[in-house]
Every structure is written in C-alpha cells, then in structure tokens.
Amino acid sequence: MNEYAYYNGVFTPYDAAAIPLSDRSIFFSDAVYDVVVGRGKRLYQFDEHIARLFKNARTIGLEVLPEKEMITEAAEELLELAQADEFMLYIQLSSDAARRKHSRENTPANLLMTVTECELPSRLSEIRAITLPDMRH
C-alpha cells in the first residue's frame, strides 16, 4: 500500500502531510470525523457515513460544508493513489483556519482524509458495534 493523505484539495504522501496550526482541530478539537471501511475500491455504506458526518458537523456549528460529490471524488482519487486492498478511510471536517482565537468565522470547513490499510473479516456482517449518544456536549 502507498500511504497518502488529502487536505483541502492537496494529495500528498502521508509522511509529508501537514495541517496548518490555524486549523481549529489542533487547538480546540473543533472537528468531527467518520471512518469508512472498504475493500478494493468499494466504500461500505459511504452515503450513510457522509450523512452522519454532515449531521455531526452541523451539530457543532459547521455550516459551510464541502459538497458530497467533491468528497466522493477526492476519496476515490486517494484510494487510487493508496492502492490498498482492505482499508479504513478517515474523513475529518474541522472549522475555519484562522489565527488562534476563541471565536469562529463562518468559512468553509477544512477537509482531511487518510487511508490506512487494515484486515477486514471476510463478511462485514461479522462486525458488531454498540453505539450510544454522545453526552459530552
């Protein structure tokens, strides 16, 4: 597998990837993420993951979100670069990149994606999870 990352329109080798210090995910953890597993070039339940990602982004006040089609195209290109057979696609939306301050501007969300190789069960129905509401906020 080739390790690549994507940040706001730029594809780069994973070890050379950089996030600006002004990305609010660094100082304030002002971000949401989701992880999509896949095999080959197929992303399992991608639409459901993106819908949840957008819902969670709006919950924390991110309003200017990338188009789903743009995320899809970037994910497809990232997977092509990575050439992973079985993988986890990490997708993160964070709020504006601005000098460290407590108030947030209403600018487009930052988009970070990475691909990590992993071993998946032969049938994804073998995966079990328990989900609970996030009561931290």
TORVEX-734099 format. One line per field, with one value per residue (C-alpha): z negated, y negated, x. Coordinates in steps of 0.02 Angstrom, whole numbers, plus 50000, padded with zeros to 5 digits. Example, Ala and Ser with C-alpha at 12.3 -4.5 7.8 and 13.67 -1.06 7.14 Angstrom:
REM residues 2
c3: [49610;49643]
c2: [50225;50053]
c1: [50615;50684]
This chain:
REM residues 137
c3: [50000;50036;49893;49945;49863;49927;49851;49932;50111;50093;50107;50027;49964;49786;49702;49791;49749;49648;49566;49532;49349;49386;49413;49260;49241;49166;49027;48995;49058;49161;49284;49321;49407;49475;49532;49682;49712;49884;49993;50166;50218;50134;49983;49874;49833;49891;49910;49731;49665;49758;49699;49518;49543;49608;49468;49337;49421;49413;49231;49185;49291;49454;49588;49746;49789;49944;50073;50055;50236;50200;50051;50157;50297;50176;50086;50250;50302;50130;50141;50315;50251;50097;50188;50029;50038;49870;49785;49669;49744;49609;49651;49541;49556;49449;49434;49512;49522;49430;49305;49131;49061;48973;49095;49255;49428;49542;49675;49771;49666;49686;49757;49706;49768;49742;49791;49675;49727;49614;49614;49627;49586;49739;49710;49641;49557;49433;49364;49210;49127;48986;49012;48880;48885;48858;48699;48683;48751]
c2: [50000;49823;49705;49541;49402;49267;49094;48957;49007;49068;49250;49288;49437;49475;49437;49269;49214;49056;48967;48780;48731;48619;48770;48764;48953;48929;48803;48828;49004;48913;49054;49208;49367;49530;49689;49790;49965;50035;50172;50145;49977;50006;49900;49985;49880;49722;49622;49661;49611;49446;49408;49439;49335;49188;49204;49204;49057;48954;49006;48921;48769;48804;48732;48713;48896;48970;49047;49234;49257;49169;49283;49435;49384;49345;49511;49606;49522;49552;49737;49746;49672;49785;49949;50033;50197;50178;50010;49880;49708;49573;49415;49260;49093;48952;48771;48623;48599;48436;48374;48443;48357;48418;48353;48449;48374;48444;48505;48670;48822;48899;49075;49203;49383;49526;49709;49844;50024;50148;50326;50345;50500;50600;50543;50369;50437;50514;50340;50291;50122;50038;49856;49733;49548;49432;49339;49232;49076]
c1: [50000;50054;50014;49934;49836;49720;49697;49592;49625;49805;49857;50024;50123;50066;50233;50245;50067;50045;49900;49915;49922;49775;49662;49547;49555;49729;49698;49513;49473;49342;49309;49206;49261;49197;49284;49227;49294;49317;49386;49459;49391;49222;49175;49044;48891;48979;48817;48765;48937;48935;48758;48812;48970;48869;48740;48878;48965;48806;48782;48946;48903;48997;48885;48991;49024;49104;48989;48965;49020;49185;49218;49174;49293;49435;49408;49411;49574;49651;49606;49681;49843;49846;49813;49751;49655;49567;49566;49492;49458;49467;49369;49378;49291;49360;49314;49400;49585;49615;49744;49714;49561;49406;49276;49246;49225;49090;49212;49218;49259;49432;49431;49561;49563;49686;49686;49751;49771;49680;49621;49432;49330;49278;49098;49065;48909;49033;49072;48973;48963;48869;48825;48770;48726;48874;48826;48984;48901]
